[in-house]
Amino acid sequence: MIHRRYLLITALLALVQQVSAEPIARIAIIIDDLGYQLEAGRRAIELPGPVAYAILPGTPSGRALAETAHRNGKEVLLHLPLEAVEHSGPVEPGGITLDMGRGALQEVFANALGSVPFAIGVSSHRGSLLTRHPGHMEWLMEEIRLREGLFFIDSYTTHQSVALQIAAEAGVVATKRDVFLDNDRSEAALAFEFERLQNLARTQGVAMAIGHPYPETLAFLERELRALDDEEIELVSVSELMRIVAGSIGAP
């Protein structure tokens, strides 16, 4: 009897230690807007941990950076340009606009996806106009759903976005970013947003940040991501965060 009781206590202690060792919060980080600057993209891909890389379609270095990221075991996203309320100049390569019919949208999306090899998901670039419009978002989500396994991340450039609602209706796993790390590239602002990301993760369980391949952002993350080992925060891949999101959506 004493031996059995000892084994039970030992097993319970081991379980408690395992649970207490698990991070209480998880964060994911995406570096956006890759494809134009080769060296900045290469530096970004060298960031420690499972950081993901959102690559613009039809860019001079986009394919090469996607291949480099994949070789380095990093996840790749198609960073799909969607029409913004205010944007001067020509439509970006692979851009989707409100004046497109469904057939044109299908063709543009297919070409954009084909230009970014190894993409496991789609994130929105700009999009403050198009993400407000259910019709075009329904067409886009249908295209994503047809490519089994793709998910969608709303960069959430407008609070009027209907992207997540339309994704849910279409059966596409989707979420939105919680934090932009570097709207202000000062050290103080980067530190503030990074801490806000971690606090949101502690509250929500998971949180996602978007940054850009600016020298200031990369230098900050090169230092701070290595320091996460001392925190009760785990940096996870975007695909892992999306699995958590999908599980929470499917939970009763």
C-alpha positions as CSV (number, residue, x, y, z in Angstrom):
1,M,0.0,0.0,0.0
2,I,2.8,2.4,0.9
3,H,4.6,1.6,-2.3
4,R,1.5,2.3,-4.4
5,R,0.9,5.5,-2.6
6,Y,4.5,6.6,-3.2
7,L,4.1,5.8,-7.0
8,L,0.9,7.9,-7.1
9,I,2.5,10.9,-5.4
10,T,5.5,10.7,-7.7
11,A,3.3,10.6,-10.7
12,L,1.3,13.6,-9.5
13,L,4.4,15.6,-8.8
14,A,5.8,14.8,-12.2
15,L,2.5,16.0,-13.8
16,V,2.5,19.2,-11.7
17,Q,6.1,19.9,-12.8
18,Q,5.3,19.3,-16.4
19,V,2.3,21.6,-16.3
20,S,4.1,24.4,-14.4
21,A,7.0,24.2,-17.0
22,E,4.7,24.9,-19.9
23,P,4.5,28.6,-21.0
24,I,1.4,30.3,-19.9
25,A,1.3,32.4,-23.1
26,R,2.3,32.1,-26.7
27,I,3.3,34.7,-29.3
28,A,3.8,34.6,-33.0
29,I,5.7,37.1,-35.1
30,I,5.4,37.9,-38.8
31,I,7.9,40.0,-40.7
32,D,5.9,41.7,-43.5
33,D,6.7,43.3,-46.9
34,L,9.5,41.1,-48.0
35,G,10.5,40.9,-51.6
36,Y,12.0,44.1,-52.7
37,Q,15.2,44.3,-50.5
38,L,17.2,41.1,-50.7
39,E,19.8,41.8,-48.0
40,A,17.2,43.1,-45.5
41,G,15.1,40.0,-46.2
42,R,18.1,37.7,-45.7
43,R,18.8,39.3,-42.3
44,A,15.2,39.0,-41.3
45,I,15.2,35.2,-42.1
46,E,18.2,34.8,-39.7
47,L,16.1,36.0,-36.7
48,P,16.1,33.3,-34.0
49,G,13.1,31.1,-33.5
50,P,10.0,30.3,-35.7
51,V,9.4,33.8,-37.0
52,A,7.3,33.8,-40.2
53,Y,7.9,35.8,-43.4
54,A,5.1,37.4,-45.5
55,I,6.3,37.9,-49.0
56,L,4.8,40.3,-51.6
57,P,3.9,38.6,-54.9
58,G,5.7,39.5,-58.1
59,T,8.7,41.2,-56.4
60,P,12.3,41.0,-57.6
61,S,13.6,38.9,-54.6
62,G,10.3,37.4,-53.4
63,R,10.9,33.9,-54.8
64,A,14.5,33.7,-53.7
65,L,13.6,34.8,-50.2
66,A,10.7,32.3,-50.0
67,E,13.2,29.6,-51.0
68,T,15.8,30.7,-48.5
69,A,13.2,30.9,-45.7
70,H,12.0,27.4,-46.5
71,R,15.5,26.0,-46.5
72,N,16.1,27.5,-43.1
73,G,13.0,25.9,-41.7
74,K,11.0,29.1,-41.6
75,E,7.3,29.5,-42.6
76,V,6.3,31.6,-45.6
77,L,3.1,33.5,-46.2
78,L,1.7,35.2,-49.3
79,H,1.4,38.9,-48.4
80,L,-1.5,39.7,-50.7
81,P,-2.0,43.4,-51.7
82,L,-5.6,44.4,-51.2
83,E,-6.9,47.8,-52.1
84,A,-6.6,50.6,-49.5
85,V,-8.7,53.7,-49.0
86,E,-5.7,55.9,-49.6
87,H,-3.0,54.7,-51.9
88,S,-1.4,56.6,-54.7
89,G,0.4,55.1,-57.7
90,P,-0.3,52.0,-59.8
91,V,-1.7,48.8,-58.4
92,E,1.0,46.6,-56.8
93,P,1.9,43.3,-58.5
94,G,-0.7,40.7,-57.4
95,G,-3.0,43.4,-56.1
96,I,-6.7,42.9,-55.8
97,T,-9.0,45.8,-56.3
98,L,-12.7,46.5,-56.0
99,D,-13.1,47.0,-59.8
100,M,-12.2,43.4,-60.4
101,G,-14.8,40.8,-61.3
102,R,-14.6,37.3,-59.9
103,G,-12.8,35.8,-62.8
104,A,-10.1,38.5,-62.6
105,L,-9.7,38.1,-58.9
106,Q,-9.3,34.3,-59.3
107,E,-6.6,34.8,-61.9
108,V,-4.7,37.4,-60.0
109,F,-4.8,35.4,-56.8
110,A,-3.6,32.2,-58.5
111,N,-0.7,34.1,-60.1
112,A,0.2,35.8,-56.8
113,L,0.2,32.5,-54.9
114,G,2.3,30.9,-57.6
115,S,4.9,33.6,-57.3
116,V,5.6,32.8,-53.6
117,P,6.6,29.2,-53.3
118,F,6.0,27.3,-50.0
119,A,3.3,29.7,-48.8
120,I,1.2,28.0,-46.1
121,G,-1.1,31.0,-45.6
122,V,-2.2,34.4,-46.9
123,S,-1.9,37.7,-45.1
124,S,-3.4,41.0,-46.2
125,H,-1.2,43.9,-47.3
126,R,-2.9,47.3,-46.9
127,G,-6.6,46.4,-47.5
128,S,-8.3,49.2,-45.6
129,L,-10.9,49.4,-48.4
130,L,-11.3,45.9,-49.8
131,T,-11.5,44.1,-46.4
132,R,-14.7,46.2,-45.7
133,H,-16.5,44.7,-48.7
134,P,-18.2,41.3,-48.1
135,G,-18.6,40.4,-51.8
136,H,-14.9,40.6,-52.7
137,M,-13.9,39.0,-49.4
138,E,-16.3,36.1,-50.1
139,W,-14.6,35.5,-53.5
140,L,-11.1,35.7,-51.9
141,M,-12.0,33.3,-49.0
142,E,-13.5,30.9,-51.5
143,E,-10.2,30.9,-53.4
144,I,-8.3,30.3,-50.1
145,R,-10.7,27.5,-49.1
146,L,-10.1,25.7,-52.4
147,R,-6.4,25.5,-51.6
148,E,-6.7,23.0,-48.8
149,G,-4.7,23.9,-45.7
150,L,-4.3,27.6,-46.4
151,F,-5.3,30.1,-43.7
152,F,-5.8,33.8,-43.6
153,I,-4.4,36.5,-41.4
154,D,-6.0,40.0,-41.4
155,S,-3.3,42.6,-40.9
156,Y,-6.3,44.6,-39.6
157,T,-5.7,48.0,-41.1
158,T,-9.3,49.0,-40.5
159,H,-11.7,48.3,-37.6
160,Q,-14.4,48.0,-40.3
161,S,-12.8,44.8,-41.7
162,V,-15.3,42.0,-42.2
163,A,-12.5,39.5,-43.1
164,L,-12.8,37.3,-40.1
165,Q,-16.6,37.1,-40.3
166,I,-16.4,36.1,-44.0
167,A,-13.6,33.6,-43.4
168,A,-15.7,31.9,-40.7
169,E,-18.7,31.7,-43.0
170,A,-16.5,30.2,-45.7
171,G,-14.8,27.7,-43.4
172,V,-11.4,29.3,-43.6
173,V,-9.2,29.4,-40.4
174,A,-8.4,33.0,-39.8
175,T,-7.2,35.5,-37.2
176,K,-6.0,39.1,-37.1
177,R,-2.8,40.7,-35.8
178,D,-2.8,42.1,-32.3
179,V,0.1,44.4,-32.5
180,F,2.1,46.4,-35.1
181,L,5.6,46.4,-33.6
182,D,7.1,49.3,-35.6
183,N,4.7,52.0,-36.6
184,D,7.3,54.0,-34.6
185,R,10.8,52.6,-35.0
186,S,12.3,54.2,-31.9
187,E,13.7,51.8,-29.2
188,A,11.2,53.0,-26.7
189,A,8.2,52.4,-29.0
190,L,9.5,49.0,-30.1
191,A,9.9,47.9,-26.4
192,F,6.5,49.2,-25.5
193,E,4.8,47.3,-28.3
194,F,6.7,44.1,-27.6
195,E,5.7,44.3,-24.0
196,R,2.1,44.9,-25.0
197,L,2.3,41.8,-27.2
198,Q,3.4,39.7,-24.3
199,N,0.7,41.1,-22.0
200,L,-2.0,40.4,-24.6
201,A,-0.7,36.8,-24.8
202,R,-0.9,36.5,-21.0
203,T,-4.5,37.7,-21.1
204,Q,-5.7,35.9,-24.3
205,G,-3.4,32.9,-24.3
206,V,-2.0,33.8,-27.7
207,A,-1.1,37.0,-29.5
208,M,0.3,37.9,-32.9
209,A,2.6,40.7,-33.9
210,I,3.6,42.1,-37.3
211,G,6.9,43.9,-37.9
212,H,8.9,44.9,-41.0
213,P,12.5,44.4,-42.2
214,Y,13.6,47.8,-40.9
215,P,17.1,47.9,-39.4
216,E,15.7,49.1,-36.1
217,T,13.1,46.3,-35.9
218,L,15.6,43.6,-36.8
219,A,18.2,44.7,-34.3
220,F,15.5,44.9,-31.6
221,L,14.2,41.4,-32.3
222,E,17.7,39.8,-32.7
223,R,18.3,40.8,-29.1
224,E,14.8,40.4,-27.5
225,L,13.8,37.0,-29.0
226,R,16.9,35.4,-27.4
227,A,15.8,36.8,-24.1
228,L,12.4,35.1,-24.2
229,D,13.9,32.0,-22.6
230,D,13.8,33.9,-19.3
231,E,10.1,34.7,-19.7
232,E,6.9,32.7,-19.3
233,I,6.3,33.4,-23.0
234,E,6.8,30.9,-25.8
235,L,7.5,32.1,-29.4
236,V,5.6,29.7,-31.6
237,S,5.2,29.3,-35.4
238,V,2.3,31.0,-37.1
239,S,1.0,27.5,-38.1
240,E,1.0,26.5,-34.4
241,L,-0.9,29.7,-33.4
242,M,-3.4,29.0,-36.2
243,R,-3.9,25.4,-34.9
244,I,-4.6,26.9,-31.5
245,V,-7.1,29.4,-33.1
246,A,-8.8,26.6,-35.0
247,G,-9.1,24.5,-31.8
248,S,-10.7,27.4,-29.9
249,I,-13.1,28.0,-32.8
250,G,-14.1,24.4,-32.8
251,A,-14.4,24.1,-29.0
252,P,-18.0,23.8,-27.7
